[in-house]
Amino acid sequence: MLELLTSAHESINFSIRVVLGIDVAIFVAGGMYHLIMNERLAAKASKFGNITYTTPFTIHTGIAWGSPECPQEIRDEYLHLRSQRLKHSAVVAIPMLFYLIFLRPYYQ
């Protein structure tokens, strides 16, 4: 009986690790997607004037969306991209949070 419980515990532990590994891969892929989309938007925005800047110590290009020189379409697209990234990150974080809150004490 103890062997059966140990085996079940190990298979659940393995399943949790697989799901969390896939979730981390999705999180990283989504982050790369949003980084690429931001860089595409920054390249598009640079045609309208000096409204892009590089952030120190990163490869991320910022867009001065609050600048009066920034066209409304770039501003709207940038704010949409930011809200989309926030929503996607929140959805992808649900399995990680579920594990940390409910399952971590039992399966480590």
N, C-alpha and C positions, 0 to 999 in steps of 0.2 A: 504494500500500500504506500509506503514511504517513497519507494522508487517511482511509482506512478505520479505522485505529487511532485517529486523533484523533476521528473521528465516534463510534466505539464508546466512547471515553473520555468524551466529552461527554454521550452518552446515559446512561451509567452514572452519571455525576456528577449529571445532572438527576434520575434515578430515586432516587438516594440523598437528594437534597434534598427531593423530594416525600414520600418515606417518613418522613424525619425531621420534616418540617413537619406531616404528619398525626399523628405520634407526639407532638409538642409540643402539638397541639390536643387530643388525647385526654388528655394529662397535665393540661392546664389545665381541661378539662371535668370530669375526675375530681376534681380539687381543689375545683372549685366545688360539685360534687355533695356531697362530704364536708363542706364548709363549711356548706352548706344543711342537711344532715342533723344536723350538730352544733348548729346554731342551733335546729332543731326540738326536739332532745333537751334543749337548755338551757331552752327555753320550757316544756317538759313538766316538767323538774326544778325550775323556779322555783316551781311549785305546792306543792312539798314543804317549802319553807323557803328560807333564805338560803344556798343551796349553789352559786349561780352567781356569776361575777365577769367583768368585762370586762378584757381584757388591754390594757395601755397601747399606744398607737400602732397598734392593729389593730382590725378589725371582728369579731374572733373572740371568742366568749363561752366562757369556761372553766367547767368543772364540777368542783367539789371532790369528786371521787369517793371520796376517802379520808376524808371527813368522816363522823363517826358519824351525822349527820342525814341523810345520803344513803341513800335506799332501795336495797336490793340489786338490784332490777330496773333502776334507773337506772345503777347502777355496772356491772352486767353489760352493759347495752346500750352504755354509753360505751366500755368496754374492748373490746367487739366491734367498734365503729366504728373505734377506733384501730388495731386489728390488721388490719381490712379495708383501711383506708387504706394501711397499710404494705405489705400484700401487693399491692394494686393498683399502688402506686407502683413497687414492685420489678419487677413484670411489665412495666409500661409503659417502664421505664428500660432494658430489655434491648436494644432496637434502638439506643438512643443509646450505650450502653456498647460494643456490638458495633462501631459505627462508630468510636468513639474509640480502641478498642484495635487493631482490625484494618485499617480502611479509611482512616482519616484521613491517613496518610502518602502514600497513593496518590491520593486524590480530595479536593482542597480547593477 
